[in-house]
């Protein structure tokens, strides 16, 4: 399970969010201070008592405003202290309202109950602390306190739900963004693997021809006529040049993993079964003895199936040329019921260990097995009871 890291809120935004709330709390406190003190009956108070009461009211109110910004570190403690301060300070009423609403936004029942009870109690005790000209009945004060507290609780819950919704949307957006990035990376890696597989097949075939002609030129160089030597060297040069060109193309793509346009534009050629005769003729021209049986119905195979079948034959011929040189190769391509396309390539092995690429865990046959698996087909390669190395692939017609 992975966790999503949300982006931090910018410093300027946090300062503004705190500032306007403090300013609003101070304005509410000044309004309450002016309204309540204007109705107090202070005719029987001495100047010293009146001054001390005003000083205590303002000092406690300022202290409450200073404590409010710390409510996020200790919400319940700061909320209760600020609400308790509003009992003896009319200037702290705004801070008490802000502290209660902020506490309720956490949507924790125990904290809501404690904060609400403290706010109602502070309203009740604060009403009886200072004498007024027309005293309000106690039950009316209680009803007003309960109604005001319920209203503040409703506002706090609504704010908390909205914040939770926004946080959920942000987290979901972050998850979707990361999931999209993962899908793009996976698609890019699959495309790179596809290019590598195709180039392995192409380069392996061409380089095996280069090695074959170069070996023949080395072995028979002295007995060849000048024209034959030039012809053999030309074949080596042409195949080497083609291999280098294709290698340069794929390396240019693989060096730019984020360039999807390059991936699409530099894809190597995609031969199909229509190109199979040319492949067989090329193998025969290199000296291999190849007999082929190709069902005429395979020409109607979809290009995807034909491309994979062509690569199977190409890789099998390359392995036969490497591991069983001079041995005859039989190629069979026919249509099975289902329908499905079957490719069967066999060649006698040379010695007990010469079972081909698959025996040594090479990449060629593993790549062919992966091709067959990706299209829902089957692939086998190995030595049968007669000592013949057989490569067989069955590919669904609808692949």
Phi, psi and omega in degrees: 000133182250149179254149181259126179268117180280150180290135180293147178287135179302150183300316181299321179293321179295318180297317179296319180298322178285322187293311185291330177292319178294319179297317179296318178297321179294319179295318177297319179296318177295322178297313178296320179301313181292317183293317184285315182292336177287342180258358181285145176267094183254018183292330181268004180269146173280163180297324180295317180293319180296317179296319180294321180295316178298318181296317178297317180301310181293319181296315179294321179297316178296320177299320179296320178294326178290324182285331186304316180300342180269009184293338181284337179278320178222076189303311185291315182296310180296319180299315180294319180296316181293318178295320177296324178296331179291349177294320183253001183224118175288333179291341181270002182297315179300316178296324179294318177298315179297319180294320180293313180298318179297322179294321183289331181298341177287342176057046174249116187306318182297316180294322178296318180295315181294314180297318180294316179298319179295323181290318178296317180296318179296323178294319181293311182291324180295328180294323182269001183284323182243139180284141177236163184292312178245098183290137178274138178304147185297322182293327177292322176298319180296314180298315180298319179295318180294317180296315179297319179296317179298321178296316179295322178296317179298318178297316180297318179296318179298317178296318180297319178295320179295318178296319179296320178297315180295319178297319178296320179294319178297317180296320179295319178298319179295320179295318179296320179296316179292322178295320177297319178296320178295320178295319178295318179296319180294317179297322179294318179293322178295321178293321178295319178296322177298315178298317181297320180295315180297316183290329176298316181296314183292310183293322179300318179294313183293317182292329176293324176294319177300313181296321181296310181293324178294321178294319178296320179295322179291319185285322185248016186303320184285334182268353181276148174287163179303320180294319179293323178295316179297319180296315180295318178295325178295321177296315179300314181297316182295315180293319179295320179296317179296319179295317179295322179298313180292323177296320179297321179297311184289326177293324177297324178287315184291339177282347178238075186295339182268358184267090182291330177296320178295323178299319182285323186277335185259014180298138181292165180299152184240087179288158177232190180295341176295337179266004183297318179303320179296322178295317180293320178295322178296319178295319180293323180293339178274002177105356181283148177262105185238124173247133186232140173235110184239120177294136180297333182292343184289343180293341178271003182293147176301153183300324180298314179294316180299321180297316180293320179296319178300316181295326178297313179297317182298314181292323179294319177296321179297316180294321178296321180294325182282313193258344178221063183295139178085351180273143180292146181239132176249133180237127178231126177231114181218178183249129177260165176290143179148316346275164178208157179256127180247133176242125182230121180232126181226150175205143177297145178271158180248102181086163184291337185260354186270070181260010174097189185298322184293332182294330181258011177069034180290172184277336186299302182292326176296323177294322177294320177298322178293321176303310181297320180295321182296331180258010177082020180258191179234156181212134175223149178208131180170184185261129179271186184293336181272004180081019179260132176277121187241130173246122182229131177228133176242116186244129178302141183296329183272007182295000000 
